[in-house]
């Protein structure tokens, strides 16, 4: 009987474990190894960060659910990979270190027949000097604890504004190679709306700072959108939104240092500048976790499994950016050296940047890394799970389930405000995520109609509906699998 080990209990890991357990008989073992005790619906961290939602509304404990659903669970973090086993353990395994309870600090060999690496990114705050959540007046919304602290910091500034003190607010990316501009974009709109509700908007100067070449890039080389009966570029749409809300912006900025209320950044033109603030929320760089891998003789084979993130079925050959294509992106998320190891979601190494890489005149790369959001994370996790399920059932490798970011769409809803009768949603869908300039040469690599933008209360309602739907799905309530990824 097969044993499938899933590393990580975020969107990818939890989706994979859920589908594996539902479709495989109890004779097969599904085990989740994660340092986190709770599942969190990350998109709703935005509302936690403005005080409109409590963090306990977006999370639930994993252990009781996994016990009820017959999913093994170890609250531990992966340390190193042994895909061939070693001299004493013939089966492949992951060395995991427990992070809580009586076993804290102890290490265990977790053997597997199939391994899904869904560890996601390391939040690499230390890549930017002084970028420490809750310190130096700078915050994050990457986790629910970060979002709690962000609201505490924001609320303190709001109270100061109510007392008559003007404030400067800075939101965006905190590193020259940061990704996840969408989360920062949504947060800045929510903060702006929250200041209006507290009647202190006139007391605040709000500024967006980003490593994007121009607004609306989002690490995806921008988009040509259907917008009602018009066609609009994404930077035009975002400029319209920011101008309508009196939000200033700084683009092409690589933040490299934070001091108390001061952000130091380099521009593409090679200038070094500063921006002062009373409150900032800056997204850090993402990186791999620094895992090591060893063969059965304990020789270092890390380069067979990792290139920062995990190596999968992508084209990692060196060639100019202009020669890359959608065919270079992975379809099965299988490691080429060890066929029983997979890495969906954010855990796989992207083959190249989506936005054109740009350097400052000083040689510093100031350009967004490829975004990989919740929707494709769930889709790729499900297809990996389905391939493992088929391989087990048919007793031979099956890779019929495929999905590339070059033929996959994604939707992003940036909801500003909270509640059923107020708020506005900025909805942006893109198809495909990675632009296909050969298939769609005249529309910036994407299909109009499936790539569109919209602004209004309907998008806000949809964002609220998705919050409740995906918490329901994650809790594996009756017929949860009918809700698409």
C-alpha positions as CSV (number, residue, x, y, z in Angstrom):
1,X,0.0,0.0,0.0
2,X,1.2,3.5,-0.8
3,X,2.3,6.3,1.6
4,X,2.0,9.8,0.4
5,X,3.7,12.6,2.4
6,X,2.7,16.2,1.8
7,X,5.1,18.9,3.1
8,X,3.2,22.0,4.0
9,X,-0.5,22.7,4.9
10,X,-1.1,25.9,2.9
11,X,-3.3,26.1,-0.1
12,X,-1.4,23.6,-2.2
13,X,-0.6,21.2,0.6
14,X,-4.1,21.2,2.0
15,X,-5.7,20.9,-1.3
16,X,-3.5,17.9,-2.3
17,X,-4.0,16.1,1.0
18,X,-7.8,16.6,0.8
19,X,-8.1,15.2,-2.7
20,X,-5.8,12.3,-1.9
21,X,-7.7,11.3,1.1
22,X,-11.1,11.6,-0.5
23,X,-10.1,9.5,-3.6
24,X,-7.8,6.8,-2.1
25,X,-8.9,4.0,0.1
26,X,-7.9,3.9,3.8
27,X,-5.4,1.2,2.9
28,X,-3.2,4.0,1.6
29,X,-1.6,6.5,4.0
30,X,-1.7,10.3,3.6
31,X,0.5,12.2,5.9
32,X,0.9,16.0,6.2
33,X,4.1,17.5,7.7
34,X,3.9,21.2,8.5
35,X,5.2,23.5,11.1
36,X,1.9,25.3,11.2
37,X,-0.8,24.3,13.6
38,X,-3.5,26.2,11.8
39,X,-4.8,26.5,8.3
40,X,-5.3,30.1,7.2
41,X,-7.1,31.5,4.2
42,X,-4.4,34.0,3.2
43,X,-6.5,36.2,0.8
44,X,-8.6,37.4,3.8
45,X,-5.5,38.6,5.7
46,X,-6.2,41.9,4.0
47,X,-9.3,42.4,6.1
48,X,-7.5,41.3,9.3
49,X,-4.9,44.0,8.5
50,X,-7.6,46.8,8.6
51,X,-9.4,45.5,11.7
52,X,-12.5,44.4,9.8
53,X,-12.1,40.7,10.4
54,X,-10.6,38.8,13.4
55,X,-7.8,36.4,12.6
56,X,-9.8,33.5,14.1
57,X,-12.3,34.0,11.3
58,X,-9.8,33.0,8.7
59,X,-8.1,30.1,10.3
60,X,-8.8,26.8,12.1
61,X,-6.7,24.1,13.8
62,X,-5.4,21.4,11.5
63,X,-5.0,18.5,14.0
64,X,-8.7,17.9,14.8
65,X,-9.7,18.0,11.1
66,X,-6.9,15.7,10.0
67,X,-7.7,13.2,12.7
68,X,-11.4,13.2,11.8
69,X,-10.5,12.7,8.1
70,X,-7.9,10.0,8.7
71,X,-5.0,12.2,7.5
72,X,-1.8,11.8,9.4
73,X,-0.3,15.0,10.8
74,X,3.1,15.9,12.2
75,X,3.7,19.4,13.3
76,X,7.3,19.6,12.1
77,X,9.4,21.3,9.5
78,X,11.3,19.5,6.7
79,X,15.0,19.8,7.1
80,X,16.6,17.7,4.4
81,X,15.7,15.3,1.6
82,X,16.9,11.7,1.1
83,X,15.2,10.6,-2.1
84,X,17.2,7.3,-2.2
85,X,17.1,6.6,1.5
86,X,20.5,6.0,3.2
87,X,22.6,3.2,4.5
88,X,20.3,2.4,7.4
89,X,16.9,3.4,5.8
90,X,16.3,1.9,2.3
91,X,13.1,3.8,1.6
92,X,13.2,7.4,0.5
93,X,12.5,9.8,3.3
94,X,12.4,13.4,4.5
95,X,14.2,14.4,7.7
96,X,11.7,16.4,9.7
97,X,12.2,18.4,13.0
98,X,9.3,18.7,15.4
99,X,8.5,22.3,16.4
100,X,6.1,21.8,19.3
101,X,5.0,19.5,22.1
102,X,7.1,16.9,23.8
103,X,9.0,16.1,20.6
104,X,10.1,19.7,20.0
105,X,13.6,19.7,18.5
106,X,13.6,16.0,17.8
107,X,14.2,14.8,14.3
108,X,12.4,11.9,12.5
109,X,12.8,10.1,9.2
110,X,9.4,10.3,7.5
111,X,9.4,7.7,4.7
112,X,7.3,7.9,1.7
113,X,6.3,6.3,-1.6
114,X,5.3,9.7,-3.1
115,X,6.3,13.1,-1.9
116,X,4.5,16.4,-2.5
117,X,6.6,19.4,-1.6
118,X,4.1,22.2,-1.0
119,X,6.3,24.2,1.4
120,X,5.7,27.4,-0.4
121,X,8.1,30.3,0.0
122,X,10.3,31.5,2.7
123,X,9.3,35.1,3.6
124,X,12.8,36.5,3.2
125,X,12.5,39.6,5.3
126,X,16.2,39.5,6.1
127,X,17.0,40.2,2.4
128,X,16.1,43.8,3.2
129,X,18.0,45.4,6.0
130,X,15.6,46.5,8.8
131,X,12.5,45.0,7.2
132,X,11.1,43.3,10.3
133,X,7.3,43.0,10.7
134,X,6.3,45.1,13.7
135,X,9.6,47.0,13.9
136,X,10.6,50.4,12.4
137,X,7.0,51.3,11.8
138,X,6.8,48.7,9.0
139,X,4.4,45.7,8.9
140,X,3.3,42.8,6.8
141,X,0.1,41.0,5.9
142,X,1.7,37.7,4.7
143,X,0.4,35.7,7.8
144,X,-2.5,36.2,10.1
145,X,-0.2,37.2,13.0
146,X,1.5,39.7,10.8
147,X,-1.9,41.1,9.8
148,X,-3.0,41.4,13.4
149,X,0.1,43.5,14.1
150,X,-0.5,45.5,11.0
151,X,-4.0,46.5,12.3
152,X,-2.5,47.5,15.6
153,X,0.0,49.7,13.9
154,X,-2.5,51.2,11.5
155,X,-5.1,51.8,14.2
156,X,-2.4,53.7,16.3
157,X,-1.8,56.0,13.4
158,X,-5.5,56.5,12.8
159,X,-5.9,57.6,16.4
160,X,-3.1,60.0,16.0
161,X,-4.8,61.5,12.9
162,X,-8.0,61.8,14.9
163,X,-6.0,63.8,17.4
164,X,-4.9,66.2,14.7
165,X,-1.5,64.7,13.6
166,X,-1.0,64.2,9.8
167,X,0.5,60.9,8.7
168,X,2.4,59.4,5.7
169,X,1.5,55.9,4.7
170,X,3.7,53.7,2.4
171,X,2.5,50.4,0.9
172,X,4.0,48.2,-1.7
173,X,7.1,46.0,-2.1
174,X,10.1,45.9,0.2
175,X,12.7,44.4,-2.0
176,X,14.0,44.9,-5.6
177,X,12.8,41.3,-6.5
178,X,9.6,41.0,-4.5
179,X,6.5,39.5,-5.9
180,X,2.9,39.5,-4.6
181,X,2.1,43.1,-5.8
182,X,-1.5,42.1,-5.9
183,X,-1.7,41.7,-2.1
184,X,-0.1,45.0,-1.5
185,X,-2.5,46.6,-4.2
186,X,-5.5,45.2,-2.4
187,X,-4.2,46.4,1.0
188,X,-3.5,50.0,-0.1
189,X,-7.1,50.2,-1.4
190,X,-8.5,48.9,1.8
191,X,-6.4,51.2,4.0
192,X,-7.5,54.2,1.9
193,X,-11.1,53.1,2.3
194,X,-10.7,52.6,6.0
195,X,-9.3,56.1,6.5
196,X,-12.4,57.4,4.8
197,X,-14.6,55.4,7.2
198,X,-12.7,56.9,10.2
199,X,-13.0,60.4,8.6
200,X,-9.3,61.0,8.6
201,X,-8.5,60.6,4.9
202,X,-7.6,64.2,4.5
203,X,-5.0,63.8,7.2
204,X,-3.0,61.1,5.3
205,X,-0.7,61.1,2.4
206,X,-0.8,57.6,0.9
207,X,2.0,56.4,-1.4
208,X,2.5,53.2,-3.4
209,X,6.1,52.0,-3.9
210,X,6.9,49.1,-6.1
211,X,9.6,47.4,-8.1
212,X,7.3,47.3,-11.1
213,X,8.4,49.1,-14.2
214,X,5.0,50.6,-14.4
215,X,1.7,50.3,-12.5
216,X,-0.4,47.3,-13.1
217,X,2.6,45.1,-14.1
218,X,1.9,42.7,-11.1
219,X,5.0,40.6,-12.1
220,X,3.1,39.5,-15.2
221,X,4.4,42.0,-17.8
222,X,1.2,43.9,-17.5
223,X,-2.1,43.1,-19.4
224,X,-4.3,44.4,-22.1
225,X,-7.8,44.2,-20.6
226,X,-11.3,44.2,-21.8
227,X,-12.9,46.9,-19.7
228,X,-16.6,47.2,-20.4
229,X,-16.9,48.1,-24.1
230,X,-13.3,49.4,-24.1
231,X,-9.8,47.9,-24.3
232,X,-7.5,49.2,-21.6
233,X,-3.9,48.5,-20.5
234,X,-3.6,47.4,-16.9
235,X,-1.4,50.4,-16.0
236,X,-4.0,52.7,-17.3
237,X,-6.6,51.0,-15.1
238,X,-4.5,51.2,-12.0
239,X,-3.5,54.8,-12.6
240,X,-7.2,55.6,-12.9
241,X,-7.9,53.9,-9.6
242,X,-5.0,55.6,-7.8
243,X,-5.7,59.0,-9.2
244,X,-9.4,58.7,-8.2
245,X,-8.3,57.9,-4.6
246,X,-5.4,60.5,-4.5
247,X,-2.8,57.7,-4.0
248,X,0.7,58.7,-5.1
249,X,3.0,56.2,-6.7
250,X,6.7,55.4,-7.0
251,X,7.6,52.6,-9.5
252,X,10.9,51.0,-10.6
253,X,12.0,51.2,-6.9
254,X,14.2,48.6,-5.2
255,X,13.9,49.1,-1.4
256,X,17.1,47.9,0.2
257,X,17.0,49.3,3.7
258,X,14.5,50.3,6.4
259,X,15.1,52.5,9.4
260,X,12.6,53.8,11.9
261,X,10.0,55.5,9.5
262,X,12.4,55.7,6.6
263,X,12.6,53.5,3.4
264,X,15.8,53.7,1.4
265,X,15.5,52.7,-2.3
266,X,17.3,52.6,-5.6
267,X,15.7,53.6,-8.8
268,X,16.1,52.2,-12.3
269,X,17.9,55.4,-13.2
270,X,20.5,54.6,-10.6
271,X,19.5,57.2,-8.0
272,X,19.4,56.5,-4.3
273,X,16.4,58.0,-2.5
274,X,14.4,57.9,0.7
275,X,10.7,57.9,1.5
276,X,9.6,58.7,5.1
277,X,6.5,57.2,6.6
278,X,4.5,56.8,9.8
279,X,3.1,53.4,8.8
280,X,4.3,51.1,6.1
281,X,3.3,47.6,4.8
282,X,5.9,46.2,2.5
283,X,5.9,42.7,0.9
284,X,9.2,40.9,1.4
285,X,11.2,38.9,-1.2
286,X,10.2,35.3,-1.4
287,X,12.9,32.5,-1.5
288,X,13.3,28.8,-1.2
289,X,13.8,27.4,2.3
290,X,17.4,26.4,1.8
291,X,16.7,22.6,1.9
292,X,19.6,20.2,1.4
293,X,19.3,16.8,-0.4
294,X,21.6,13.7,-0.1
295,X,21.9,10.4,-2.0
296,X,22.0,7.0,-0.3
297,X,25.8,7.5,0.4
298,X,25.0,10.9,1.9
299,X,26.7,12.8,-0.9
300,X,25.2,16.2,-1.5
301,X,22.7,16.2,-4.4
302,X,20.9,19.4,-3.6
303,X,21.3,20.6,-7.2
304,X,19.2,17.7,-8.5
305,X,16.3,18.8,-6.4
306,X,16.6,22.5,-5.9
307,X,17.3,25.7,-7.8
308,X,16.3,27.9,-4.8
309,X,12.8,26.4,-5.1
310,X,12.3,22.8,-6.3
311,X,13.3,21.7,-9.8
312,X,10.4,20.3,-11.8
313,X,9.6,19.6,-15.5
314,X,10.5,23.1,-16.7
315,X,13.1,24.3,-19.1
316,X,15.9,25.8,-17.0
317,X,18.4,26.2,-19.7
318,X,20.2,29.6,-20.0
319,X,18.9,31.7,-22.9
320,X,17.9,35.3,-23.4
321,X,14.6,36.4,-21.9
322,X,13.3,37.2,-25.4
323,X,13.7,33.5,-26.4
324,X,11.6,32.1,-23.6
325,X,8.1,30.8,-24.3
326,X,5.1,29.3,-22.5
327,X,6.4,25.8,-23.4
328,X,9.2,26.3,-20.9
329,X,6.8,26.2,-18.0
330,X,6.0,23.0,-16.1
331,X,2.9,20.9,-16.7
332,X,3.2,18.0,-14.2
333,X,5.4,19.6,-11.4
334,X,7.4,16.4,-11.3
335,X,11.1,16.4,-10.4
336,X,13.0,15.0,-13.4
337,X,15.5,13.1,-11.3
338,X,13.1,11.5,-8.8
339,X,9.8,10.7,-10.4
340,X,7.9,10.2,-7.1
341,X,8.6,13.8,-6.0
342,X,6.3,16.7,-7.0
343,X,6.2,20.5,-6.2
344,X,3.0,22.4,-7.0
345,X,2.0,25.9,-6.1
346,X,4.8,28.2,-5.0
347,X,7.3,25.4,-4.2
348,X,8.5,24.9,-7.7
349,X,11.3,27.0,-9.3
350,X,10.0,29.1,-12.2
351,X,12.0,28.8,-15.4
352,X,12.2,32.5,-16.0
353,X,10.8,35.9,-15.1
354,X,7.4,36.8,-16.7
355,X,8.0,40.6,-16.6
356,X,11.0,41.7,-18.6
357,X,14.0,41.8,-16.2
358,X,15.4,45.3,-15.7
359,X,18.5,46.6,-14.1
360,X,19.3,49.9,-12.6
361,X,22.2,51.9,-14.1
362,X,24.2,50.5,-11.1
363,X,23.5,46.9,-12.2
364,X,20.9,46.1,-9.5
365,X,18.0,44.0,-10.8
366,X,14.8,45.8,-10.0
367,X,12.1,43.7,-11.3
368,X,9.2,41.6,-9.9
369,X,9.6,37.8,-9.5
370,X,6.9,35.7,-11.1
371,X,3.7,35.7,-9.0
372,X,2.0,32.3,-8.2
373,X,-1.3,33.0,-6.4
374,X,-3.9,30.9,-4.6
375,X,-5.9,29.9,-7.6
376,X,-3.1,28.2,-9.7
377,X,-1.7,26.8,-6.4
378,X,-4.9,25.0,-5.8
379,X,-5.2,23.8,-9.4
380,X,-1.6,22.5,-9.6
381,X,-2.0,20.8,-6.3
382,X,-5.1,18.9,-7.4
383,X,-3.6,17.8,-10.7
384,X,-0.5,16.5,-8.9
385,X,-2.8,14.6,-6.4
386,X,-4.8,13.2,-9.3
387,X,-1.6,11.9,-11.1
388,X,-0.5,10.2,-7.9
389,X,-3.9,8.7,-7.4
390,X,-4.0,7.3,-11.0
391,X,-0.4,6.0,-10.6
392,X,-1.4,4.1,-7.5
393,X,-4.6,2.7,-9.0
394,X,-3.1,1.7,-12.3
395,X,0.2,0.6,-10.7
396,X,2.2,2.5,-13.3
397,X,3.3,6.1,-13.7
398,X,0.4,8.2,-14.9
399,X,0.8,11.9,-15.8
400,X,-2.3,12.5,-17.8
401,X,-3.4,15.5,-15.7
402,X,-1.5,18.5,-16.9
403,X,-1.7,22.3,-16.4
404,X,0.8,25.0,-17.2
405,X,0.7,28.6,-16.2
406,X,1.0,29.2,-19.9
407,X,-2.5,27.7,-20.5
408,X,-4.1,28.5,-17.1
409,X,-6.0,31.6,-16.1
410,X,-6.3,33.3,-12.7
411,X,-8.6,35.8,-11.1
412,X,-7.6,38.5,-8.6
413,X,-10.3,40.5,-6.7
414,X,-9.0,43.4,-4.8
415,X,-11.9,44.3,-2.5
416,X,-11.9,47.7,-0.8
417,X,-14.2,48.1,2.2
418,X,-16.1,45.5,4.2
419,X,-19.8,44.5,4.5
420,X,-22.6,43.8,2.2
421,X,-23.8,47.3,1.4
422,X,-20.5,49.2,1.1
423,X,-17.2,48.5,-0.6
424,X,-15.9,48.1,-4.1
425,X,-14.2,45.3,-5.8
426,X,-11.5,45.7,-8.4
427,X,-11.7,42.4,-10.4
428,X,-8.9,41.4,-12.8
429,X,-8.8,38.1,-14.6
430,X,-6.0,37.0,-16.9
431,X,-5.7,34.2,-19.4
432,X,-3.1,32.8,-19.6
433,X,-1.1,33.8,-16.5
434,X,2.2,33.5,-18.5
435,X,1.6,35.5,-21.7
436,X,1.6,33.5,-25.0
437,X,2.9,36.0,-27.5
438,X,2.7,33.4,-30.3
439,X,-0.9,32.6,-29.8
440,X,-2.0,36.1,-28.9
441,X,0.5,38.4,-30.7
442,X,-1.8,41.4,-30.9
443,X,-3.1,41.5,-27.4
444,X,0.1,41.4,-25.3
445,X,0.0,37.6,-25.1
446,X,-3.4,37.1,-23.6
447,X,-6.9,36.5,-24.8
448,X,-9.3,39.5,-24.5
449,X,-12.6,38.6,-23.0
450,X,-11.0,36.1,-20.6
451,X,-8.5,38.9,-19.6
452,X,-10.7,41.7,-18.3
453,X,-11.0,44.3,-15.6
454,X,-14.1,45.5,-13.7
455,X,-14.8,47.8,-10.8
456,X,-17.9,47.7,-8.6
457,X,-19.9,46.3,-5.7
458,X,-20.3,42.9,-7.5
459,X,-16.6,42.1,-7.2
460,X,-16.7,43.0,-3.5
461,X,-19.6,40.6,-3.0
462,X,-17.7,37.9,-4.9
463,X,-14.7,38.4,-2.6
464,X,-16.8,37.9,0.5
465,X,-18.5,34.8,-1.1
466,X,-15.1,33.3,-1.9
467,X,-13.9,33.8,1.7
468,X,-16.8,31.7,3.1
469,X,-16.8,29.2,0.2
470,X,-13.1,28.4,0.6
471,X,-13.1,28.2,4.4
472,X,-16.0,25.7,3.9
473,X,-14.0,23.8,1.3
474,X,-10.9,23.8,3.5
475,X,-12.8,22.4,6.4
476,X,-13.9,19.5,4.1
477,X,-17.6,20.0,4.8
478,X,-20.2,18.0,2.9
479,X,-19.6,18.1,-0.9
480,X,-16.6,20.4,-0.5
481,X,-15.1,19.0,-3.6
482,X,-17.8,20.6,-5.8
483,X,-16.2,24.0,-5.1
484,X,-13.6,24.5,-7.9
485,X,-10.0,25.4,-7.1
